[in-house]
């Protein structure tokens, strides 16, 4: 049987890069890793609370963290930053002070920047959030998957595969349903593939969403 491997980890150093860039002594490494996770969780919670109600999608593609001795640089890549900035014009400063209080960064300056990604629906995280929103609103899973594929076609991707697993439509036996459009060469290391796994709580239970997007071949 073929063993499944995470497509992002499989391509690290070729088409994928690290989202955390810093060095630490082995004894302090765990502390730094936990700090990164807390920063990411804190940002996601803040965005969730302060996003415009009309937008079900948080739109965070990824959060990059770069650390130096005297500085923590956090770059938030978002698909729809205007929803956050319209509802909270001083959102970045607020978030910065919240994080500084939370992590007690007295000897280190914390800097936050928000960058917009050009084709939001070409990103699997944003697409997974969109599908999750549809499933919560009791839209049929097939309809949600087809709509997601239509959105990626606008982003000019070369291929997409979407899988939803769990008690789909409230059925007693859990199963996995998937749909593929175009090419998704998972075995080709030089193929730039973006991947996301996302869990969504519906009234029937938890569903798992996995999305593979084939962007380009290097």
Backbone torsions as a table, in degrees:
resi	resn	phi	psi	omega
1	UNK	NA	143.2	178.9
2	UNK	-75.0	137.0	178.9
3	UNK	-92.5	135.3	-179.0
4	UNK	-84.6	136.8	178.0
5	UNK	-127.8	149.4	179.4
6	UNK	-65.8	121.6	-174.9
7	UNK	-62.4	-25.3	-178.9
8	UNK	-77.1	-46.3	178.9
9	UNK	-64.6	-33.6	-179.3
10	UNK	-64.7	-29.0	-175.2
11	UNK	-108.2	11.5	179.9
12	UNK	-61.0	130.4	179.4
13	UNK	92.5	-15.1	175.8
14	UNK	-107.1	-69.8	-179.7
15	UNK	-112.0	-11.6	-179.6
16	UNK	-115.4	147.9	177.2
17	UNK	-118.8	169.9	178.6
18	UNK	-77.4	147.3	177.5
19	UNK	-93.1	-6.8	174.6
20	UNK	-125.0	125.8	-178.2
21	UNK	-122.0	100.9	176.2
22	UNK	-166.2	163.3	177.7
23	UNK	-120.0	149.2	178.2
24	UNK	-152.4	157.2	173.2
25	UNK	-65.9	146.8	-178.5
26	UNK	-50.6	-37.3	-177.3
27	UNK	-71.5	-23.4	-179.4
28	UNK	-99.9	0.8	-172.8
29	UNK	-64.3	-44.4	-178.0
30	UNK	-60.3	-42.7	179.8
31	UNK	-59.1	-44.6	-179.7
32	UNK	-64.6	-38.6	-179.6
33	UNK	-66.2	-43.3	179.1
34	UNK	-66.1	-37.3	178.5
35	UNK	-62.1	-42.5	177.8
36	UNK	-58.7	-46.4	-178.1
37	UNK	-63.4	-40.5	179.6
38	UNK	-65.6	-39.6	178.8
39	UNK	-62.1	-45.9	-179.5
40	UNK	-62.6	-43.8	-179.8
41	UNK	-64.0	-41.9	-178.8
42	UNK	-62.0	-43.7	-179.8
43	UNK	-65.1	-44.6	-179.0
44	UNK	-62.6	-41.0	179.2
45	UNK	-64.8	-41.3	-179.6
46	UNK	-63.4	-45.7	-179.1
47	UNK	-63.7	-40.6	179.6
48	UNK	-60.7	-42.4	-177.4
49	UNK	-71.1	-37.3	-170.0
50	UNK	-104.5	4.0	178.0
51	UNK	-69.7	151.5	174.8
52	UNK	-59.8	137.3	-176.7
53	UNK	-58.4	-35.1	-175.8
54	UNK	-62.0	-24.8	-177.5
55	UNK	-98.5	116.6	179.0
56	UNK	-80.7	-19.1	-176.0
57	UNK	-93.7	125.1	176.6
58	UNK	-67.7	-38.5	175.2
59	UNK	80.0	19.1	176.7
60	UNK	-86.5	116.1	179.3
61	UNK	-80.4	-49.3	176.6
62	UNK	-163.2	161.8	178.2
63	UNK	-124.2	117.4	179.4
64	UNK	-100.4	136.3	-179.0
65	UNK	-123.2	123.3	176.9
66	UNK	-119.1	128.3	-176.8
67	UNK	-118.8	136.8	169.9
68	UNK	-124.4	178.8	-177.3
69	UNK	-58.9	-41.5	-174.0
70	UNK	-111.1	6.1	-173.5
71	UNK	-148.0	138.6	169.2
72	UNK	-116.2	114.3	-179.5
73	UNK	-102.6	119.2	-179.9
74	UNK	-113.7	123.0	178.1
75	UNK	-114.0	120.0	179.9
76	UNK	-101.4	116.6	177.5
77	UNK	-93.0	115.9	-175.8
78	UNK	-122.0	150.5	176.9
79	UNK	-83.3	-36.6	-176.5
80	UNK	-132.6	68.9	-177.2
81	UNK	-65.8	-22.9	-175.9
82	UNK	-63.7	-30.6	178.7
83	UNK	-62.6	-38.5	180.0
84	UNK	-75.7	-44.6	-174.9
85	UNK	-72.4	-27.1	177.4
86	UNK	-71.2	-42.6	-178.0
87	UNK	-76.4	-31.1	178.4
88	UNK	-133.4	88.7	-178.0
89	UNK	-58.8	-31.8	179.5
90	UNK	-100.0	27.9	-174.2
91	UNK	-58.8	-40.5	-176.1
92	UNK	-66.4	-43.4	179.5
93	UNK	-64.5	-41.3	179.2
94	UNK	-60.4	-46.9	-178.9
95	UNK	-62.4	-39.4	-179.5
96	UNK	-62.7	-46.0	-179.5
97	UNK	-67.5	-38.2	178.3
98	UNK	-60.2	-46.6	-179.1
99	UNK	-66.0	-38.5	-178.3
100	UNK	-65.5	-38.6	177.0
101	UNK	-67.3	-43.6	-176.2
102	UNK	-61.5	-43.3	-173.4
103	UNK	-103.3	1.7	174.5
104	UNK	52.5	51.0	-176.2
105	UNK	-82.5	67.2	-177.3
106	UNK	-72.6	-44.6	-175.8
107	UNK	-90.2	-0.9	179.8
108	UNK	-129.3	137.8	177.7
109	UNK	-84.3	139.6	178.8
110	UNK	-112.3	126.1	-176.4
111	UNK	-124.1	129.3	-179.4
112	UNK	-118.7	133.2	176.3
113	UNK	-128.4	143.3	176.7
114	UNK	-111.8	126.8	178.1
115	UNK	-118.8	141.4	179.6
116	UNK	-92.8	134.2	175.5
117	UNK	-90.1	139.7	-170.4
118	UNK	-64.3	-40.9	-177.9
119	UNK	-121.8	87.4	-172.3
120	UNK	-56.4	-40.0	-175.4
121	UNK	-81.0	6.1	171.0
122	UNK	-91.5	2.6	-178.9
123	UNK	-106.3	128.0	-174.8
124	UNK	-64.1	-32.5	-179.4
125	UNK	-64.0	-44.4	-178.9
126	UNK	-68.3	-38.4	179.5
127	UNK	-65.7	-40.1	179.3
128	UNK	-64.5	-39.0	177.3
129	UNK	-63.8	-38.5	179.0
130	UNK	-63.2	-46.8	-180.0
131	UNK	-63.4	-41.0	179.4
132	UNK	-59.6	-42.4	178.5
133	UNK	-61.8	-41.2	179.4
134	UNK	-65.0	-43.0	-178.9
135	UNK	-66.6	-36.0	177.5
136	UNK	-64.8	-32.7	178.9
137	UNK	-85.6	14.5	176.1
138	UNK	62.2	31.7	172.5
139	UNK	-77.9	144.6	179.6
140	UNK	-58.3	138.8	-175.2
141	UNK	-62.1	-34.9	-179.7
142	UNK	-66.6	-41.0	179.6
143	UNK	-62.7	-43.2	-179.5
144	UNK	-63.1	-42.4	-179.5
145	UNK	-66.3	-42.1	-179.5
146	UNK	-65.7	-39.3	179.3
147	UNK	-64.3	-40.3	178.8
148	UNK	-62.2	-40.6	179.3
149	UNK	-66.0	-38.9	176.9
150	UNK	-60.3	-41.2	-179.4
151	UNK	-65.8	-36.9	-179.7
152	UNK	-71.4	-26.8	178.3
153	UNK	-62.5	-33.5	177.2
154	UNK	-67.2	-28.7	-178.3
155	UNK	-83.9	3.4	176.7
156	UNK	57.2	49.1	175.1
157	UNK	-90.4	161.1	-176.5
158	UNK	-89.2	-18.1	179.8
159	UNK	-175.3	155.0	179.1
160	UNK	-148.0	143.4	172.6
161	UNK	-130.4	129.9	-179.8
162	UNK	-121.4	133.0	177.1
163	UNK	-129.6	133.6	175.2
164	UNK	-120.9	128.6	-177.6
165	UNK	-129.6	147.7	178.9
166	UNK	132.4	-160.7	178.9
167	UNK	-80.9	79.2	-176.4
168	UNK	-69.3	133.5	-179.1
169	UNK	56.3	24.8	176.0
170	UNK	75.9	13.6	179.0
171	UNK	-66.4	149.1	-176.2
172	UNK	-70.2	-34.2	-179.7
173	UNK	-96.6	125.9	179.8
174	UNK	-72.2	145.6	177.8
175	UNK	-149.8	171.0	177.6
176	UNK	-118.3	132.9	177.2
177	UNK	-120.1	137.9	179.0
178	UNK	-139.9	161.3	-179.8
179	UNK	-144.6	141.4	-179.6
180	UNK	-132.5	142.5	177.4
181	UNK	-134.1	127.5	-179.8
182	UNK	79.0	-160.8	-178.0
183	UNK	-97.2	139.3	172.3
184	UNK	-135.7	82.1	-175.3
185	UNK	-81.4	88.1	-175.1
186	UNK	-69.9	-22.7	-177.5
187	UNK	-86.1	-13.2	-178.1
188	UNK	-87.5	114.3	-174.7
189	UNK	-68.9	-34.3	-177.7
190	UNK	-77.8	-6.6	176.9
191	UNK	-75.3	124.5	-179.1
192	UNK	-79.6	104.0	-177.9
193	UNK	-118.0	130.2	176.5
194	UNK	-102.4	142.6	-173.2
195	UNK	-139.4	150.4	177.6
196	UNK	-151.7	138.5	169.9
197	UNK	-120.8	135.0	-169.2
198	UNK	-141.0	137.8	176.8
199	UNK	-108.4	141.4	179.5
200	UNK	-131.7	132.3	178.5
201	UNK	-90.6	115.8	176.4
202	UNK	-109.4	177.3	-178.7
203	UNK	-67.4	-19.9	-180.0
204	UNK	-89.4	-14.1	-175.9
205	UNK	138.6	-168.5	-176.0
206	UNK	-89.8	134.0	175.0
207	UNK	-114.3	145.8	176.5
208	UNK	-105.8	131.6	178.4
209	UNK	-114.4	129.4	175.0
210	UNK	-123.8	135.7	-179.7
211	UNK	-133.0	129.8	173.3
212	UNK	-115.8	128.2	177.8
213	UNK	-123.4	123.6	177.3
214	UNK	-90.8	112.1	-174.8
215	UNK	-89.8	-53.5	-175.0
216	UNK	-164.2	168.3	177.2
217	UNK	-116.5	130.1	-176.0
218	UNK	-93.5	NA	NA
